[in-house]
Amino acid sequence: MRAILHVDMDAFYASVEQQDRPELRGKPVIVGGDSRRGVVAAASYEVRKFGVRSAMPTRVALQRCPSAIVVPPRMGRYRDVSAVVFQIFADFTPLVEGLSLDEAFLDVTASQTLFGDPGEMARAIKARVRTQTGLTASVGIAHNKLLAKIASDLGKPDGLHHIEPTQVTRTLDSLPVSRLPGVGPKTGARLEQAGIHTFGDLRTASDGALAPIFGRHSSHMRARASGQDDRPVLADVAEQQVSAEETFDQDLQAPKQVRVELARLVDRVSIRLRRKQLEGSAVSIKVRRSDFTTYTRTRSFEPPTADSGTILGVAQELLERWFAEQPDSAVRLLGVGIGSLVPATQLDLFGAAASADTGALLIPDPVRVSARIDPALDEIRARFGDSAVRRASSLDRSEKNDGFTGVRRR
């Protein structure tokens, strides 16, 4: 039988801040933006007692806990600590599936002859994480990924919980259905309205009760409530998309403003692509209106690229279509993503464009030639910082009127 661990760092971003800054220890700490549109990225356990949670608007969090201390995120620092934690995981098994900087599945089935039973490995991992980072982690143990994740949640914070195969029904049946991974607030509310409050209720519910909520996925959700899951732990899962998004302090009313922000986001995404030595062949945009209605639009093209100009052209096309559908809409959030990723290759800049058989957008040769400007811009940014040079399309009117050339003087 498989042995799966789910390791979840406790309040990771906030805990890193408290570890690095002793004056924050024991205090209600929020990591996130402190502007009117800021969002909570992480909440310490001290502030969670007031009902503060991740993804909550910061202003709402501060209403619930006025004494909370808001600190800005330091993603570079969190990545450094995460690298230490993931190296600890790798010392026990090569089968590590990272879900985020602070969370992973480990298949330790074949590691038991070297490191002992799963409980021994879980305790060793927790001890090493604390010794090397000063932080705590919660670990769930089970024979599949779903149960391991539920188990780690049951033990938080700094917990260790094992769901034995013979104890699955007894452990799950009394849990509130909101604890089932994949059941969000809206689905949870619909289940409650249907009289389905626990895993046991969901496990024994009829097709007639579940069909209006889950449709053709009803049997799958019933199986999940029974603790069934045959997904393998997938090591080194390839990155599916490189993206960037921005929530604005004030809604953007003018299309020209939105276009400028789109260009800035495309620049950020294309820089990341080239640094990761990746190329993509699908561009998506995300637009959220002031009423929180969110729209996504996607377009595929050939061949894959990391060229900023090409990506911007496709993104602009998608944005203009959205403008046509949603005239006079104020924009609260804007995002750009590049998907269908492949390792970067040395392209023949003067070769023929790809075949049109697929129906995807074809990149014209002159556009592909423009990719030669990107390495020069990347070199400038590497030496002087990402804000050292910007494309004219990403400058707003005031910067252009001030004689701004696109190169920041230091």
C-alpha positions as CSV (number, residue, x, y, z in Angstrom):
1,M,0.0,0.0,0.0
2,R,1.2,3.5,-0.8
3,A,2.5,5.8,1.9
4,I,1.8,9.5,1.1
5,L,2.8,12.6,3.1
6,H,1.2,16.0,2.7
7,V,3.4,18.6,4.2
8,D,2.0,22.1,4.7
9,M,4.0,24.9,6.3
10,D,2.0,26.8,9.0
11,A,1.0,30.3,8.0
12,F,4.2,30.3,5.9
13,Y,4.7,34.0,4.8
14,A,3.6,35.3,8.1
15,S,5.7,32.8,10.0
16,V,8.8,33.8,8.0
17,E,8.2,37.4,8.9
18,Q,7.8,36.6,12.5
19,Q,11.0,34.4,12.4
20,D,13.0,37.2,10.8
21,R,11.6,39.9,13.0
22,P,11.3,38.9,16.6
23,E,9.2,42.0,17.5
24,L,6.4,40.4,15.4
25,R,6.3,37.1,17.3
26,G,3.0,36.6,19.1
27,K,1.5,39.5,17.3
28,P,-1.4,39.5,14.8
29,V,0.4,39.8,11.5
30,I,-1.0,40.2,8.0
31,V,1.2,39.8,5.0
32,G,-0.3,41.6,2.0
33,G,-1.1,45.0,0.5
34,D,-2.2,47.8,2.9
35,S,-3.9,49.9,0.2
36,R,-7.6,50.3,-0.2
37,R,-7.5,47.4,-2.7
38,G,-4.9,45.3,-0.9
39,V,-5.5,41.6,-0.3
40,V,-4.3,39.3,2.6
41,A,-1.6,37.0,1.2
42,A,-1.1,35.3,4.6
43,A,-2.4,35.6,8.1
44,S,-0.6,34.6,11.3
45,Y,-2.5,32.3,13.7
46,E,-2.8,35.2,16.2
47,V,-4.9,37.2,13.7
48,R,-6.9,34.2,12.4
49,K,-8.7,34.2,15.8
50,F,-10.5,37.3,14.6
51,G,-11.7,35.6,11.4
52,V,-9.0,37.0,9.1
53,R,-8.1,34.6,6.2
54,S,-6.0,34.6,3.1
55,A,-7.5,36.3,0.0
56,M,-9.7,38.6,2.2
57,P,-9.5,42.3,1.4
58,T,-7.0,44.0,3.8
59,R,-9.6,46.7,4.7
60,V,-12.0,43.9,5.9
61,A,-9.2,42.2,7.8
62,L,-8.3,45.4,9.6
63,Q,-12.0,46.0,10.5
64,R,-12.0,42.6,12.2
65,C,-8.6,43.1,13.9
66,P,-7.7,46.9,14.0
67,S,-4.5,46.0,15.9
68,A,-3.1,43.8,13.1
69,I,0.3,44.6,11.7
70,V,0.4,44.7,7.9
71,V,3.8,43.9,6.3
72,P,4.5,43.8,2.6
73,P,5.3,40.4,1.0
74,R,9.0,39.5,0.3
75,M,8.6,36.8,-2.3
76,G,12.4,36.5,-2.8
77,R,12.8,35.6,0.9
78,Y,9.9,33.1,0.9
79,R,11.4,31.4,-2.2
80,D,14.8,31.1,-0.4
81,V,13.2,29.5,2.7
82,S,11.0,27.3,0.4
83,A,14.2,26.0,-1.3
84,V,15.6,24.9,2.0
85,V,12.3,23.1,2.9
86,F,12.0,21.3,-0.5
87,Q,15.6,20.1,-0.2
88,I,14.7,18.5,3.0
89,F,11.8,16.7,1.2
90,A,14.2,15.6,-1.5
91,D,16.5,14.0,1.0
92,F,13.7,11.5,1.9
93,T,12.2,10.8,-1.6
94,P,12.6,11.9,-5.2
95,L,8.8,11.8,-5.6
96,V,8.0,15.3,-4.4
97,E,5.0,17.1,-6.0
98,G,5.1,20.8,-5.1
99,L,1.8,22.5,-4.9
100,S,3.1,25.9,-3.9
101,L,6.1,27.4,-2.1
102,D,4.9,26.0,1.2
103,E,3.0,22.8,0.4
104,A,3.9,19.4,-1.2
105,F,2.9,15.8,-1.6
106,L,5.7,13.2,-0.9
107,D,5.4,9.5,-2.0
108,V,7.6,7.8,0.6
109,T,6.4,4.2,-0.2
110,A,9.9,3.1,-1.4
111,S,11.7,5.1,1.3
112,Q,10.6,3.1,4.2
113,T,13.5,0.6,4.1
114,L,15.9,3.5,4.5
115,F,14.1,5.9,6.8
116,G,11.5,3.8,8.7
117,D,7.8,4.0,8.6
118,P,5.9,7.1,7.4
119,G,5.4,8.4,11.0
120,E,9.1,8.3,11.6
121,M,9.8,10.2,8.3
122,A,7.1,12.7,9.1
123,R,8.6,13.4,12.5
124,A,12.1,13.6,11.0
125,I,10.9,16.1,8.4
126,K,9.2,18.3,10.9
127,A,12.3,18.3,13.1
128,R,14.6,19.2,10.3
129,V,12.3,22.0,9.1
130,R,12.3,23.5,12.5
131,T,16.0,23.2,13.0
132,Q,17.0,24.6,9.6
133,T,14.3,27.3,9.3
134,G,12.9,27.9,12.7
135,L,9.4,27.3,11.3
136,T,6.7,24.6,11.9
137,A,5.0,22.3,9.4
138,S,1.9,20.2,9.6
139,V,2.1,16.7,8.1
140,G,-0.7,14.4,7.1
141,I,-0.1,10.7,6.4
142,A,-2.4,8.4,4.4
143,H,-2.4,5.9,1.6
144,N,-3.6,8.5,-1.0
145,K,-3.2,12.2,-1.7
146,L,-6.7,13.3,-0.8
147,L,-6.6,11.7,2.6
148,A,-3.1,13.0,3.3
149,K,-4.2,16.6,2.6
150,I,-7.2,16.2,4.9
151,A,-5.0,14.7,7.6
152,S,-2.6,17.6,7.5
153,D,-5.4,20.1,7.9
154,L,-6.8,18.1,10.9
155,G,-3.5,18.5,12.7
156,K,-2.8,22.2,12.2
157,P,-0.8,24.0,13.4
158,D,2.4,22.0,14.0
159,G,0.5,18.8,13.7
160,L,1.0,15.2,12.7
161,H,-2.1,13.2,11.8
162,H,-2.3,9.7,10.3
163,I,-5.5,8.4,8.7
164,E,-5.2,4.6,8.7
165,P,-7.0,2.6,5.9
166,T,-9.3,1.0,8.5
167,Q,-10.2,4.4,10.0
168,V,-11.2,6.3,6.8
169,T,-15.0,6.2,7.2
170,R,-14.9,6.9,11.0
171,T,-12.5,9.8,10.5
172,L,-14.3,11.5,7.5
173,D,-18.0,11.0,8.1
174,S,-18.4,13.6,10.9
175,L,-16.2,16.3,9.2
176,P,-18.0,19.3,7.7
177,V,-18.3,19.1,4.0
178,S,-16.5,22.4,3.7
179,R,-13.2,20.5,4.6
180,L,-13.4,18.5,1.3
181,P,-10.8,19.9,-1.1
182,G,-12.5,21.3,-4.1
183,V,-15.6,22.4,-2.2
184,G,-15.6,26.2,-2.1
185,P,-17.9,28.6,-0.3
186,K,-20.5,28.7,-3.0
187,T,-20.7,25.0,-3.5
188,G,-20.6,24.5,0.3
189,A,-23.6,26.8,0.7
190,R,-25.6,24.9,-1.9
191,L,-24.8,21.6,-0.2
192,E,-25.9,23.0,3.1
193,Q,-29.2,24.2,1.5
194,A,-29.7,20.6,0.3
195,G,-29.2,19.3,3.8
196,I,-25.8,17.9,3.1
197,H,-23.6,19.0,6.0
198,T,-20.9,16.3,6.5
199,F,-18.8,14.0,4.5
200,G,-21.1,11.2,5.6
201,D,-24.1,13.1,4.2
202,L,-22.3,13.5,0.9
203,R,-21.1,9.9,0.8
204,T,-24.6,8.6,1.2
205,A,-26.5,11.2,-0.8
206,S,-28.7,10.1,-3.8
207,D,-27.9,11.1,-7.4
208,G,-31.1,13.2,-7.3
209,A,-29.7,15.3,-4.5
210,L,-26.3,15.7,-6.0
211,A,-27.0,16.1,-9.7
212,P,-28.3,19.8,-9.4
213,I,-25.0,20.7,-7.6
214,F,-22.4,18.6,-9.3
215,G,-24.1,17.4,-12.5
216,R,-22.1,14.5,-14.2
217,H,-19.4,14.8,-11.5
218,S,-21.8,13.6,-8.7
219,S,-20.3,10.1,-8.5
220,H,-16.8,11.5,-8.4
221,M,-17.6,13.8,-5.5
222,R,-19.3,10.9,-3.6
223,A,-16.2,8.9,-4.1
224,R,-14.0,11.7,-2.7
225,A,-16.3,12.0,0.3
226,S,-15.5,8.3,0.8
227,G,-11.8,9.0,0.8
228,Q,-11.1,7.4,-2.7
229,D,-8.3,8.9,-4.7
230,D,-5.9,7.1,-7.1
231,R,-3.9,10.1,-8.3
232,P,-0.1,9.4,-8.3
233,V,2.4,11.9,-6.8
234,L,3.9,13.5,-9.9
235,A,7.4,14.7,-9.4
236,D,8.7,17.8,-11.2
237,V,5.3,18.7,-12.7
238,A,5.9,21.0,-15.6
239,E,4.9,24.6,-15.2
240,Q,1.6,25.1,-17.0
241,Q,1.5,28.9,-17.3
242,V,3.5,32.0,-16.5
243,S,1.3,34.9,-15.5
244,A,1.1,38.3,-13.9
245,E,-1.8,40.3,-12.7
246,E,-2.5,43.6,-11.0
247,T,-5.3,44.8,-8.8
248,F,-5.6,48.6,-9.0
249,D,-6.0,51.1,-6.2
250,Q,-8.6,52.9,-8.3
251,D,-10.7,51.3,-11.1
252,L,-9.3,52.1,-14.5
253,Q,-12.0,54.0,-16.4
254,A,-10.2,54.9,-19.6
255,P,-9.3,52.2,-22.2
256,K,-6.0,53.9,-22.8
257,Q,-5.0,53.3,-19.2
258,V,-5.9,49.6,-19.5
259,R,-3.8,49.3,-22.6
260,V,-0.8,50.8,-20.8
261,E,-1.2,48.4,-17.9
262,L,-1.6,45.5,-20.3
263,A,1.7,46.3,-21.9
264,R,3.4,46.5,-18.5
265,L,2.1,43.1,-17.6
266,V,3.1,41.5,-20.9
267,D,6.6,42.9,-20.3
268,R,6.7,41.2,-16.9
269,V,5.5,37.9,-18.2
270,S,7.8,37.8,-21.2
271,I,10.8,38.6,-19.0
272,R,10.0,35.7,-16.7
273,L,9.5,33.4,-19.7
274,R,13.0,34.2,-21.1
275,R,14.6,33.9,-17.6
276,K,13.0,30.4,-17.3
277,Q,14.1,29.6,-20.9
278,L,10.5,28.8,-21.8
279,E,8.3,29.7,-24.8
280,G,4.5,29.6,-25.0
281,S,1.9,29.4,-27.7
282,A,-1.3,30.5,-25.9
283,V,-2.0,34.0,-24.5
284,S,-4.8,34.6,-22.0
285,I,-6.0,37.8,-20.4
286,K,-8.1,38.1,-17.2
287,V,-10.3,41.2,-16.7
288,R,-12.2,41.9,-13.5
289,R,-14.8,44.7,-13.5
290,S,-15.6,46.9,-10.6
291,D,-18.5,44.7,-9.7
292,F,-16.1,41.8,-9.4
293,T,-17.4,40.0,-12.5
294,T,-14.4,38.3,-14.0
295,Y,-13.7,37.5,-17.7
296,T,-11.0,35.4,-19.4
297,R,-10.1,35.3,-23.0
298,T,-7.5,33.0,-24.7
299,R,-5.9,32.8,-28.1
300,S,-3.5,30.2,-29.5
301,F,-0.8,30.9,-32.1
302,E,2.2,29.2,-33.7
303,P,5.2,28.8,-33.3
304,P,5.8,29.1,-29.5
305,T,7.6,32.3,-28.5
306,A,8.8,34.5,-25.6
307,D,8.9,37.6,-27.8
308,S,7.3,40.5,-26.0
309,G,6.0,42.2,-29.1
310,T,4.3,39.0,-30.3
311,I,2.7,38.3,-27.0
312,L,1.6,41.9,-26.6
313,G,0.0,41.8,-30.1
314,V,-2.1,38.8,-29.2
315,A,-3.0,40.2,-25.8
316,Q,-4.1,43.5,-27.3
317,E,-6.4,41.7,-29.8
318,L,-8.0,39.8,-26.9
319,L,-8.4,43.1,-24.9
320,E,-10.0,44.9,-27.8
321,R,-12.5,42.2,-28.2
322,W,-13.4,42.5,-24.5
323,F,-13.8,46.2,-24.9
324,A,-16.2,45.6,-27.7
325,E,-18.2,43.3,-25.5
326,Q,-18.0,45.4,-22.4
327,P,-18.0,49.1,-23.4
328,D,-17.6,51.7,-20.6
329,S,-16.7,49.1,-18.0
330,A,-14.3,50.1,-15.2
331,V,-11.5,47.6,-14.7
332,R,-10.5,46.6,-11.2
333,L,-8.0,43.8,-12.0
334,L,-6.0,42.9,-15.1
335,G,-3.9,39.8,-15.8
336,V,-1.9,38.2,-18.6
337,G,-0.9,34.6,-18.8
338,I,1.2,32.5,-21.3
339,G,0.4,28.8,-21.5
340,S,1.2,25.8,-23.7
341,L,4.8,26.1,-22.5
342,V,7.8,24.3,-24.0
343,P,11.6,24.7,-23.5
344,A,13.0,27.5,-25.5
345,T,14.6,26.7,-28.9
346,Q,16.9,28.7,-31.2
347,L,14.4,29.8,-33.8
348,D,15.2,30.4,-37.5
349,L,14.1,34.1,-37.5
350,F,13.7,34.1,-41.3
351,G,12.1,30.7,-41.7
352,A,8.6,30.2,-42.8
353,A,5.7,30.5,-40.4
354,A,4.0,27.3,-39.1
355,S,1.4,25.5,-41.0
356,A,-2.1,26.8,-40.8
357,D,-3.6,23.3,-40.5
358,T,-4.2,23.7,-36.8
359,G,-6.4,26.8,-37.1
360,A,-4.1,28.7,-34.6
361,L,-3.0,32.2,-35.2
362,L,0.3,32.3,-37.2
363,I,3.1,34.7,-36.3
364,P,4.3,36.6,-39.3
365,D,8.0,36.5,-40.0
366,P,8.6,40.3,-39.5
367,V,7.2,40.0,-36.0
368,R,9.5,37.1,-35.2
369,V,12.4,39.2,-36.3
370,S,11.5,41.7,-33.6
371,A,12.5,39.1,-31.0
372,R,16.1,40.2,-31.4
373,I,15.5,43.3,-29.4
374,D,14.5,41.4,-26.3
375,P,18.0,40.1,-25.4
376,A,19.3,43.6,-25.4
377,L,16.6,44.8,-23.1
378,D,17.1,41.8,-20.9
379,E,20.8,42.6,-20.6
380,I,20.0,46.1,-19.5
381,R,17.5,44.9,-16.9
382,A,19.9,42.3,-15.6
383,R,22.5,45.0,-15.0
384,F,20.3,47.9,-13.8
385,G,17.1,46.3,-12.6
386,D,13.8,45.4,-14.2
387,S,12.5,49.0,-14.1
388,A,15.6,50.3,-15.9
389,V,14.0,50.2,-19.4
390,R,10.5,50.0,-20.6
391,R,8.7,49.9,-23.9
392,A,6.9,53.0,-25.1
393,S,3.6,51.1,-25.2
394,S,3.9,50.7,-21.4
395,L,4.3,54.4,-20.7
396,D,1.3,56.5,-19.7
397,R,0.6,60.0,-21.0
398,S,2.3,61.9,-18.1
399,E,5.5,60.0,-18.6
400,K,5.6,60.7,-22.3
401,N,4.8,64.4,-21.8
402,D,7.6,64.7,-19.3
403,G,10.0,63.6,-21.9
404,F,10.5,60.2,-20.5
405,T,12.5,58.1,-22.9
406,G,11.8,54.7,-21.6
407,V,15.2,54.4,-19.9
408,R,15.3,55.2,-16.2
409,R,18.4,57.1,-15.2
410,R,20.2,56.1,-12.0
